[in-house]
Amino acid sequence: MNFEILAEKTRDLRGNPKGVSEMCKVMEDLRDESYAEGHAESREEQAQMTAKNLYEQGLTIEQIARAIGFSMETVEKWLTQKAG
């Protein structure tokens, strides 16, 4: 990508109200997408920790899967992974 082309396009967009609105919309979409990805990852990490804690307390894989909203296969994979 040629930086001069990018700079020129940015100047064009900033130079008119419709362009500014368009850039704001793109930035909002990127922010929302980034938040959704980050939120999903932290939700899965939290679910893994919860699954391990529940398993240590004697719950079955089926009970844990229902409680945290993940499949039994996923929970079983988390519980059988070697620490590392």
N, C-alpha and C positions, 0 to 999 in steps of 0.2 A: 504494500500500500504506500502510495506516495503521500508524504505528510503535507505537501503543498496543496494537493487536491483536497485532503481532509480539512485543512485550515480554510481553504476557499469555501468549501461547502458549509462549514460552521459559520463563517462570516455571513454568507447568504442567508442562512436560517435565522441568525441573530438580527439580521437587518430588517425583518418584517414581523409583525405580530403573529401571523399564522405560523411562521417558522419557529418562533419562540414557543408557541403553544405546542407545536409538534415535538420539539425537543423536550419540553417538560413532560409530555405524555410518555415518550420513550424512556426518559429517566425514571419516571414513576413505575413503569412496567418492569424495568430492570431491577429496581429496588424491591418491588413486590416478589419478583421471581427469586431474587437472592434471599429474601427473608423466608420464603416458602421452603427453599432448599435447606437453609440452615435450620429452620424449625423442624423439618422432617428428620434431619440427622440427629438433632438433639433429642427428639422424641424417641427414636429408635435406641439411642444410647441409654436413655432413661429406662426404657422398657427392658433392655437387657439386664440392667442392674436390678430392676424390680423382679424380673424372672428368676434370677439367681438367688435373690433373697427369699422369695416365696418357695423355691425348690428346697432351700436349706431348712425351711420351716415345715417341710413335709407335704406340700401340695403336689399334686400330679401335674404332668405336662399339660394334660387337657384342661385342668382347672386354671393353670397359669395362662394358657393361651386365651381362654375365654375372658379372664380377668383383665388382661392387658390389650386384647384386640389384635393379636397376631396369630398366624397359623401355628398348628402344633408342630409342623415340620421346622418352621423358623425357630420356635422356642427350643425344640430338641437340638437343633444345630448350635444355638447359643450355649446350651448347657453342656454340650459334649466337646466344645472347642477347648483346646489346650491353652492355658494362659500363656501369653507371650507377647 
